Amino acid sequence: MVKVITYGTYDLFHEGHYNLLKNAKALGDYLIVGVTSDYFDKSRGKFNVRDSLMTRIDNVRATGFADEIAPELTAQIAGLKGLGMSYVEMRGVDGENLIYHTDEKVEQIKKTLDDNGIRLSALGSPLGKILITDDFTPHFEEFKRAVEISHKMECPTIRMFSFYLPQESDPAAYEGEVFDRIGKFVDYASANDTLLLHENEKDIYGAMAPECKKLMYSVGRIRWKPMRC
């Protein structure tokens, strides 16, 4: 039996969520879906979640794709151990995204995963989830830290985004800055043998197919791959 695990918030459940679960289910025979708790979301700075935890769980369950649903990441890891699964895409641990932990904590996480025969398939990061008008310099430092941690975890593959735009703005008005920032991400990733996976999300530049296509061709470098989500 091939077992697959994924997780997310699944707030205001939409077609992208449905397609993600559908594609995840198609990868194996048994799908485990983790739904983040309200506490976990707030602890990582996600304060705008609209739906309750039970509504989000019910929406995932209603798709019929999930064979098992875990509200907490710790429960997912326990599920991984119990089912003998070997890979997980990791975002948060102990209330913080992996990229915000110290080297010592990252080593502890890595050892725990190794001890249980679990490896990362990708690092789920919050990179590119700031306003395009926000200061890019500290965010780029976070990006470099994420690249460093991805190698410490022996998984140089990072999911990232293409920056939130001001409300009701024309994406074309900001695409120059978006392309410049993503280009810097991609160049650094290429120099450090790291693969970036662009994830679309509501309100970011690459939320819709036309912008994703522009982004893909404008940043036509290696170490850059779009994801259908």
Beta strands, then each sheet from edge to edge (+ up, - down):
strand 1: 3-8
strand 2: 30-35
strand 3: 68-70
strand 4: 87-90
strand 5: 92-93
strand 6: 96-97
strand 7: 119-124
strand 8: 157-160
strand 9: 195-198
strand 10: 224-226
sheet 1: 1+ 2+ 3+
sheet 2: 4+ 7+ 8+ 9+ 10+
sheet 3: 5+ 6-
end
